[in-house]
Amino acid sequence: MAEADTLTYEAACERIEAIIARLDSGEAGLRETLELCQEGRRLVEFCAAELEAVGRGLEELRLDELVARLEAA
Amino acid sequence: MAERPAGIPGSTLTGPWPVGHYAAALREQLRGFTRVQVFGEVFSFKAGRAKVWFELRDGVGALPCSMWRKDFEALGLEPLADGVQVVAAGGCDYYPGSRTASPAFSFAVGGLRIAGEGDLLAQLERLRRALHAEGLFEPQKRLARRSLPRCLGVVCGEHGKARDDMLAGLRRRGWGGRVVWAFAPVQDRHAAPAITRALQDLAACPEVEAIVVARGGGSLADLFAFCDETLCRTVALLRVPVISSVGHHTDRTLLDDVAAVACSTPTHAAEAAVPLDCVAARRALGQVAVRLDRQARRAIVERARTLARLSRAPAAHVARHRARLHQHLRELRAGARRGIAGGERLTGTRAATLARKAQAASAVRTRGSVRARADAASLDRGAAAGLERRRRDLDRLVRALAAHDPQRTLERGYALVEEPDGAPVSSAAAARAAPDLVVRLHDGRVPVRPHPRVT
């Protein structure tokens, strides 16, 4: 959970690149391959969620509206 | 002329007067001011068809100035750059305007002299060096910037073009997060404190991940608000990255120096605020997902194939060895056959050779035997003939010898005179010289002594 909190899109992309490179090298054993694929899918889902979060259409807000919203929360 | 309306009830001031009359009176009043020389720094120089306009500024105030274009050109000067210090001689003037034209106040310049570099620019440079020396250009640049922020703060003029450009830039990147606008004046003397406050407020919102300060182009004087020391010090110490997009690429404000990133246009600022091109990222992510799936499937399928191949391997191995053994066997048999046939051929050849040689030897032996016999007979014959010949030769020699034997001569009555030692005396002189002689006859020897008188 701590990992999910601190994970960033850039870090996830970097890790996915490393996973792909490892898989492409053909040196990973079966267990490692499956684990890497599972981790890769998890990271892809995370990245997709991040992209989804900024893909719903641009929302414009004035600063005082945001402040009011934060205070209401 | 419009009818004069009633004045404001209770007002003690004269009038109301028609504004045109008042404007004309004001012009006369202003033109009546003492004409003087003023000095300051030139900003926002513009050349029109008939006049040139600029502002003279210093740290305390400013004066809009105008000059006939022909007068300015007569000075032989280039268009005045921002910050140039000049001395201007002239006096106040006022264009009263009309129903269709705006009024304008200006200091009508009749003479002008360039007095050096402006003080405001020098102050700006000193402040820039001071901030740099304090290391205030660095902290913002060390802040981590998210490549895909969900929420951006933007400080700009509410009705400026920068706002639309920012939005267009963000949409072009396919970004659809939240934009929090903090509108502030971006030009006058209230601008710097308002912008500073807006930045602080935005930075205080935890969800704001980066802040863009955007303003379109303008003269350096217009952009002075973004060189404010308090604003720059505030930005340098904010924990949220600030992206500055003030003026055009030729302008360099102090905010540009302290900000995390300085951009030349709001569009560029949008790209700096969202470094990730979301459209491309979505496409790339789809490809990555496909690639991962393919890798996982391939890892399993390939291993299954390998397993199947391995399970078939022992039988295939035995079959392969059996085939190889059979092949060796066939080769051995063929080799043996070839060896035996070769041996037979060789033996036959050798037997024939031996037979030929035996036959040749037998012929030689027969010939030798015949020759030996012939040689033996020839030898026998030769030996007998030789013996006979030798016998005959011996007889002949015997006879010849007998014919020469002196004894036989002596027997026929002859005598032989010799020395006493047996040496023959063959002359009368020798006989006379010898003291003693011997006469040898066929039946014995008789000593004699020669007589000296017989000659």
Interface residues (C-beta under 8 A of the other chain):
Chain A: T8 Y9 E10 I16 I19 I20 L23 D24 A28 L30 T33 L34 C37 G40 R41 V44 C47 A48 E50 L51 A53 V54 G55 R56 G57 L58 E59 E60 L61 R62 L63 L66 V67 L70
Chain B: R146 S147 L148 P149 R150 G153 L167 L170 R171 G174 W175 G176 G177 R178 V179 V180 W181 A182 F183 A198 D201 L202 C205 E207 V274 L276 C278 A281 R282 L285 V288 A289 R291 L292 D293 Q295 A296 A299 I300 R303
